[in-house]
Amino acid sequence: VGSAITRTEHVTAWFKAAVDAAAAPVPTTLAIDIGGTKIAAALVQNATVHAELTFETGGSANPDVWLRTIAAHYGEAGAYSRVAIAVSGLVEDGRWSALNPATLRVPDNYPLVDAARSIFSVPAVALNDAQAAAWGEYAWGAGEREDIAFLTISTGIGGGVVLNGKLLRGL
């Protein structure tokens, strides 16, 4: 309190930092969900979703083709500064494997994160779709920043757990 009263340069610096933080551009994320029957993508900034795209997965297609289709739709990086991908199946160390190849044929241990970085030319992250949903509910939804177990029942059955503020990954 003493410095705030006697050294106004501190208050001015705190105020400037707050204004700069509020005025800073909010990054736009290219969000992609690859499921057993369809692929959905959108540009997301804050809680606003823009430019949605949906197309069928086409069971036997190549993940590179899906990613390139999305990249062609959204154009060069610049409209977005990062890519987040949620997929059906297992993601470990950025590599993707289908748990049910009869539903979704992807090459085992497909280098999803590396492929996304190469195709989109921005940083990329990938998670299992149920784990991504668990984190979303923990951070912005019904989980209210409490430990949460999330189950999803769709083309497949999956789940995610957030424990002590950390998303548990893998099987």
Contacts in CASP RR format, 6 or more apart in sequence:
PFRMAT RR
TARGET T0000
AUTHOR 0000-0000-0000
METHOD contacts of the structure
MODEL  1
VGSAITRTEHVTAWFKAAVDAAAAPVPTTLAIDIGGTKIAAALVQNATVH
AELTFETGGSANPDVWLRTIAAHYGEAGAYSRVAIAVSGLVEDGRWSALN
PATLRVPDNYPLVDAARSIFSVPAVALNDAQAAAWGEYAWGAGEREDIAF
LTISTGIGGGVVLNGKLLRGL
3 10 0 8 1.000
4 10 0 8 1.000
4 11 0 8 1.000
26 45 0 8 1.000
26 46 0 8 1.000
27 45 0 8 1.000
27 80 0 8 1.000
27 81 0 8 1.000
27 82 0 8 1.000
28 43 0 8 1.000
28 44 0 8 1.000
28 45 0 8 1.000
28 79 0 8 1.000
28 80 0 8 1.000
28 81 0 8 1.000
29 43 0 8 1.000
29 44 0 8 1.000
29 45 0 8 1.000
29 80 0 8 1.000
29 81 0 8 1.000
29 82 0 8 1.000
29 83 0 8 1.000
29 84 0 8 1.000
30 41 0 8 1.000
30 42 0 8 1.000
30 43 0 8 1.000
30 44 0 8 1.000
30 70 0 8 1.000
30 74 0 8 1.000
30 79 0 8 1.000
30 80 0 8 1.000
30 82 0 8 1.000
30 83 0 8 1.000
30 84 0 8 1.000
30 120 0 8 1.000
30 122 0 8 1.000
31 41 0 8 1.000
31 42 0 8 1.000
31 43 0 8 1.000
31 44 0 8 1.000
31 83 0 8 1.000
31 84 0 8 1.000
31 85 0 8 1.000
31 86 0 8 1.000
32 39 0 8 1.000
32 40 0 8 1.000
32 41 0 8 1.000
32 67 0 8 1.000
32 70 0 8 1.000
32 83 0 8 1.000
32 84 0 8 1.000
32 85 0 8 1.000
32 86 0 8 1.000
33 39 0 8 1.000
33 40 0 8 1.000
33 41 0 8 1.000
33 85 0 8 1.000
33 86 0 8 1.000
33 87 0 8 1.000
33 129 0 8 1.000
34 57 0 8 1.000
34 63 0 8 1.000
34 66 0 8 1.000
34 85 0 8 1.000
34 86 0 8 1.000
34 87 0 8 1.000
34 88 0 8 1.000
34 104 0 8 1.000
34 129 0 8 1.000
35 57 0 8 1.000
35 87 0 8 1.000
35 88 0 8 1.000
35 104 0 8 1.000
35 129 0 8 1.000
35 155 0 8 1.000
36 57 0 8 1.000
36 59 0 8 1.000
36 88 0 8 1.000
36 103 0 8 1.000
36 104 0 8 1.000
36 155 0 8 1.000
36 156 0 8 1.000
37 56 0 8 1.000
37 57 0 8 1.000
37 155 0 8 1.000
38 54 0 8 1.000
38 55 0 8 1.000
38 56 0 8 1.000
38 57 0 8 1.000
39 54 0 8 1.000
39 55 0 8 1.000
39 56 0 8 1.000
39 57 0 8 1.000
39 66 0 8 1.000
39 70 0 8 1.000
40 52 0 8 1.000
40 53 0 8 1.000
40 54 0 8 1.000
41 52 0 8 1.000
41 53 0 8 1.000
41 54 0 8 1.000
41 70 0 8 1.000
41 73 0 8 1.000
41 74 0 8 1.000
42 49 0 8 1.000
42 50 0 8 1.000
42 51 0 8 1.000
42 52 0 8 1.000
42 53 0 8 1.000
43 49 0 8 1.000
43 50 0 8 1.000
43 51 0 8 1.000
43 74 0 8 1.000
43 79 0 8 1.000
43 80 0 8 1.000
44 50 0 8 1.000
47 140 0 8 1.000
51 74 0 8 1.000
53 70 0 8 1.000
53 73 0 8 1.000
53 74 0 8 1.000
55 69 0 8 1.000
57 66 0 8 1.000
57 104 0 8 1.000
59 103 0 8 1.000
59 104 0 8 1.000
59 105 0 8 1.000
60 105 0 8 1.000
61 105 0 8 1.000
63 96 0 8 1.000
63 106 0 8 1.000
63 107 0 8 1.000
63 110 0 8 1.000
63 112 0 8 1.000
63 115 0 8 1.000
64 115 0 8 1.000
64 119 0 8 1.000
67 115 0 8 1.000
67 116 0 8 1.000
67 119 0 8 1.000
67 120 0 8 1.000
68 119 0 8 1.000
71 119 0 8 1.000
71 120 0 8 1.000
74 80 0 8 1.000
76 121 0 8 1.000
77 120 0 8 1.000
77 121 0 8 1.000
77 122 0 8 1.000
80 120 0 8 1.000
80 122 0 8 1.000
81 122 0 8 1.000
81 123 0 8 1.000
82 122 0 8 1.000
82 123 0 8 1.000
82 124 0 8 1.000
82 125 0 8 1.000
83 116 0 8 1.000
83 117 0 8 1.000
83 120 0 8 1.000
83 122 0 8 1.000
83 123 0 8 1.000
83 124 0 8 1.000
83 125 0 8 1.000
84 124 0 8 1.000
84 125 0 8 1.000
84 126 0 8 1.000
84 127 0 8 1.000
84 132 0 8 1.000
85 112 0 8 1.000
85 113 0 8 1.000
85 116 0 8 1.000
85 124 0 8 1.000
85 125 0 8 1.000
85 126 0 8 1.000
85 127 0 8 1.000
86 126 0 8 1.000
86 127 0 8 1.000
86 128 0 8 1.000
86 129 0 8 1.000
86 132 0 8 1.000
86 133 0 8 1.000
87 96 0 8 1.000
87 112 0 8 1.000
87 126 0 8 1.000
87 127 0 8 1.000
87 128 0 8 1.000
87 129 0 8 1.000
88 98 0 8 1.000
88 99 0 8 1.000
88 103 0 8 1.000
88 104 0 8 1.000
88 128 0 8 1.000
88 129 0 8 1.000
88 155 0 8 1.000
88 156 0 8 1.000
89 96 0 8 1.000
89 97 0 8 1.000
89 98 0 8 1.000
89 99 0 8 1.000
89 100 0 8 1.000
89 104 0 8 1.000
89 128 0 8 1.000
89 129 0 8 1.000
90 96 0 8 1.000
90 97 0 8 1.000
90 98 0 8 1.000
90 99 0 8 1.000
90 128 0 8 1.000
90 170 0 8 1.000
90 171 0 8 1.000
91 112 0 8 1.000
91 126 0 8 1.000
91 127 0 8 1.000
91 128 0 8 1.000
91 169 0 8 1.000
91 170 0 8 1.000
92 169 0 8 1.000
92 170 0 8 1.000
94 111 0 8 1.000
94 112 0 8 1.000
94 113 0 8 1.000
94 114 0 8 1.000
94 126 0 8 1.000
95 109 0 8 1.000
95 110 0 8 1.000
95 111 0 8 1.000
95 112 0 8 1.000
95 113 0 8 1.000
96 106 0 8 1.000
96 109 0 8 1.000
96 110 0 8 1.000
96 111 0 8 1.000
96 112 0 8 1.000
96 126 0 8 1.000
97 106 0 8 1.000
97 108 0 8 1.000
97 109 0 8 1.000
97 110 0 8 1.000
98 104 0 8 1.000
98 105 0 8 1.000
98 106 0 8 1.000
98 108 0 8 1.000
100 156 0 8 1.000
103 155 0 8 1.000
103 156 0 8 1.000
104 155 0 8 1.000
112 126 0 8 1.000
113 124 0 8 1.000
113 125 0 8 1.000
113 126 0 8 1.000
116 124 0 8 1.000
116 126 0 8 1.000
117 123 0 8 1.000
117 124 0 8 1.000
127 135 0 8 1.000
127 167 0 8 1.000
127 169 0 8 1.000
128 158 0 8 1.000
128 159 0 8 1.000
128 160 0 8 1.000
128 169 0 8 1.000
128 170 0 8 1.000
129 152 0 8 1.000
130 150 0 8 1.000
130 151 0 8 1.000
130 152 0 8 1.000
130 158 0 8 1.000
130 159 0 8 1.000
130 160 0 8 1.000
131 159 0 8 1.000
131 160 0 8 1.000
131 167 0 8 1.000
131 168 0 8 1.000
131 169 0 8 1.000
131 170 0 8 1.000
133 150 0 8 1.000
133 152 0 8 1.000
133 159 0 8 1.000
133 160 0 8 1.000
134 148 0 8 1.000
134 149 0 8 1.000
134 150 0 8 1.000
134 159 0 8 1.000
134 160 0 8 1.000
134 161 0 8 1.000
134 162 0 8 1.000
134 167 0 8 1.000
135 162 0 8 1.000
135 167 0 8 1.000
137 143 0 8 1.000
137 148 0 8 1.000
137 150 0 8 1.000
138 145 0 8 1.000
138 146 0 8 1.000
138 148 0 8 1.000
138 162 0 8 1.000
138 165 0 8 1.000
138 167 0 8 1.000
139 145 0 8 1.000
142 148 0 8 1.000
145 165 0 8 1.000
147 161 0 8 1.000
147 162 0 8 1.000
147 163 0 8 1.000
147 164 0 8 1.000
147 165 0 8 1.000
148 161 0 8 1.000
148 162 0 8 1.000
149 159 0 8 1.000
149 160 0 8 1.000
149 161 0 8 1.000
150 159 0 8 1.000
150 160 0 8 1.000
150 161 0 8 1.000
150 162 0 8 1.000
151 157 0 8 1.000
151 158 0 8 1.000
151 159 0 8 1.000
151 160 0 8 1.000
152 158 0 8 1.000
152 159 0 8 1.000
160 167 0 8 1.000
160 168 0 8 1.000
161 167 0 8 1.000
161 168 0 8 1.000
162 168 0 8 1.000
END
